[in-house]
Amino acid sequence: FTSRLMNEIRVNRGLTYSIGSLFTKRQERGAFIIYTFTKSETTGEIIDAVLAELKKFWNGGVSETELASARQYLIGLFPLRLEGPEALANQIAEIELYHLPADYIRRYPQKVQSVTTADVTRIARQYFANRGERRFKVISRSANSYQGCHLTTLSTSGTVARRVKFEPLGVGFVRVP
């Protein structure tokens, strides 16, 4: 495992089997999402552990070893994102949508390789600084049933901003009354 979240939350603390993060792409602003699952009784602990890892990132940036691993992963994964006509068409559409240069595909590995630890630290402090309140979406359910599930929006101050009951209809589908 190479991610900080995976190492700390799964390997060191044993709170989950899987955890990861991603950015949603938008023309203006997107979201930074961390996803995982855990037992109901360790939900608070896992949120605290994630916040602690984010704070370490905001305050300390990344090491050269971490950055080299991330570079290798991104550069190695990139060709797979271009396999097949549909994938290539999606990549070309993204180039147009986000006004990227025409040689984006050719120059991607070189651009990723040129990122420095100072770049990562600067961007982390600019866009991920611990400013203001963060919100979490937590899906909870009764012990052995998906009936009566709730999607709760929690803030870092511990207040419940919103709670919605829903009924799962299958993988990825829900009915909200």
TACOR-V366607 format. One record per backbone hydrogen bond with DSSP energy under -1.0 kcal/mol. CO is the residue of the C=O (numbers start at 1). NH is the residue of the N-H. If there is no record, write none. Layout:
co=CO nh=NH
co=CO nh=NH
This chain:
co=3 nh=7
co=4 nh=8
co=5 nh=9
co=6 nh=10
co=6 nh=11
co=7 nh=12
co=8 nh=13
co=9 nh=15
co=10 nh=14
co=20 nh=35
co=22 nh=33
co=31 nh=24
co=33 nh=22
co=35 nh=20
co=39 nh=42
co=40 nh=43
co=42 nh=46
co=43 nh=47
co=44 nh=48
co=45 nh=49
co=46 nh=50
co=47 nh=51
co=48 nh=52
co=49 nh=53
co=50 nh=54
co=51 nh=55
co=52 nh=56
co=53 nh=57
co=54 nh=58
co=55 nh=59
co=56 nh=60
co=57 nh=61
co=63 nh=67
co=64 nh=68
co=65 nh=69
co=66 nh=70
co=67 nh=71
co=68 nh=72
co=69 nh=73
co=70 nh=74
co=71 nh=75
co=72 nh=76
co=73 nh=77
co=74 nh=78
co=77 nh=81
co=78 nh=81
co=79 nh=82
co=84 nh=88
co=85 nh=89
co=86 nh=90
co=87 nh=91
co=88 nh=92
co=89 nh=93
co=90 nh=94
co=91 nh=95
co=92 nh=96
co=93 nh=97
co=94 nh=98
co=95 nh=100
co=96 nh=99
co=101 nh=104
co=103 nh=107
co=104 nh=108
co=107 nh=111
co=108 nh=112
co=109 nh=113
co=110 nh=114
co=112 nh=115
co=116 nh=120
co=117 nh=121
co=118 nh=122
co=119 nh=123
co=120 nh=124
co=121 nh=125
co=122 nh=126
co=123 nh=127
co=124 nh=128
co=129 nh=131
co=134 nh=156
co=136 nh=154
co=138 nh=152
co=140 nh=150
co=142 nh=145
co=149 nh=166
co=150 nh=140
co=151 nh=164
co=152 nh=138
co=153 nh=161
co=153 nh=162
co=154 nh=136
co=155 nh=158
co=159 nh=155
co=162 nh=153
co=164 nh=151
co=167 nh=175
co=170 nh=173
co=173 nh=169
co=175 nh=167
